[in-house]
Amino acid sequence: MKLPEQGMLLRIFIGESDKYKGKLLYEQIVFKARELHLAGATVLKGQMGFGADSRMHSAKILRISEDLPIVIELVDTEENLNKLLPFIDQVVTEGLVTLEKVRVIKYRHSKDES
């Protein structure tokens, strides 16, 4: 797959313990993105954060949180990311979803020639 130089970044902020149909939400989002043949997805686990409810989530030893912040990032064309948005709208009941333009410098598979 080759991405054009002008792409889009879909970023989804949720909680680590958020679920969809009894399974971890971040996993379900990545599986759906793969099913839709998107270019890729990365899940990042935050050490600390808060959202709309201003409740603090932290990985500090003295304050163990089982709901650390999770960020899922997907870069692809706007057209391809739009295929995922109805699913995101359905499954993300708490969190933040952003979409922004990005400049793709390089996107290669290890077996790509160029």
C-alpha positions in Angstrom: 0.0 0.0 0.0 1.3 3.5 -0.8 0.0 6.5 1.0 -0.1 9.9 -0.6 2.0 12.6 0.9 -1.1 14.3 2.3 -2.7 12.0 4.8 -5.0 12.2 7.8 -4.3 11.3 11.5 -7.2 9.9 13.5 -6.5 10.0 17.2 -8.8 8.3 19.7 -8.4 9.0 23.5 -10.1 6.4 25.7 -9.6 4.6 29.0 -7.6 1.3 29.3 -10.5 -0.5 30.8 -13.2 0.7 28.3 -15.0 -2.2 26.8 -17.1 -3.0 23.8 -19.2 -6.2 23.8 -17.2 -7.5 26.8 -13.8 -7.0 25.1 -11.2 -4.3 25.4 -12.3 -1.3 23.3 -8.8 -0.4 22.1 -8.4 -4.0 20.8 -11.8 -3.9 19.0 -10.9 -0.6 17.3 -7.6 -2.0 16.0 -9.2 -5.2 14.8 -11.9 -3.2 13.0 -9.2 -1.0 11.4 -7.4 -4.1 10.2 -10.7 -5.6 8.9 -11.2 -2.4 6.9 -7.6 -2.7 5.5 -6.4 0.6 6.9 -2.7 1.4 6.6 -2.0 0.7 10.3 -2.8 1.5 13.9 -0.8 2.1 17.1 -2.0 1.9 20.7 -0.2 4.1 23.2 -0.6 3.7 27.0 -0.4 6.9 28.9 1.2 7.3 32.3 -1.1 10.0 33.5 -4.0 12.1 32.3 -7.6 13.3 32.8 -10.6 13.8 30.5 -13.9 15.6 30.4 -14.8 14.5 33.9 -11.5 15.9 35.3 -10.9 12.6 37.2 -7.1 11.9 37.4 -5.7 8.6 36.0 -2.1 7.8 37.1 0.4 5.0 37.0 2.0 6.1 40.3 2.8 3.2 42.7 0.9 4.9 45.6 -2.1 5.6 43.5 -2.8 2.5 41.3 -5.2 3.2 38.5 -6.7 0.4 36.5 -8.0 2.8 33.9 -4.9 4.5 32.4 -5.2 6.7 29.3 -5.0 5.0 26.0 -4.4 6.8 22.6 -5.0 5.0 19.4 -3.4 6.6 16.3 -4.3 5.7 12.7 -2.8 7.4 9.6 -4.4 6.8 6.2 -6.3 8.7 3.6 -9.4 10.7 4.7 -11.5 8.4 2.5 -10.2 5.2 4.3 -10.5 6.7 7.8 -14.1 7.7 7.0 -14.9 4.0 6.7 -14.0 3.6 10.4 -15.8 6.6 11.8 -19.3 5.1 12.0 -17.8 2.3 14.1 -15.9 4.8 16.3 -19.1 6.8 16.8 -20.9 3.7 17.9 -18.3 2.3 20.3 -16.6 5.3 21.9 -19.2 6.4 24.5 -16.6 8.3 26.6 -13.4 9.9 25.3 -12.1 12.2 22.6 -11.7 11.7 18.8 -9.7 14.0 16.7 -8.9 14.1 13.0 -6.1 16.2 11.5 -4.0 16.6 8.4 -0.6 15.1 8.4 2.3 15.0 5.9 3.4 11.4 5.2 7.2 11.3 4.8 7.6 7.6 4.5 5.4 4.5 4.7 7.1 1.3 3.7 6.9 -2.4 4.4 10.1 -4.2 5.0 9.9 -5.9 1.6 9.3 -2.6 -0.3 11.8 -2.0 -3.0 11.8 1.9 -2.9 
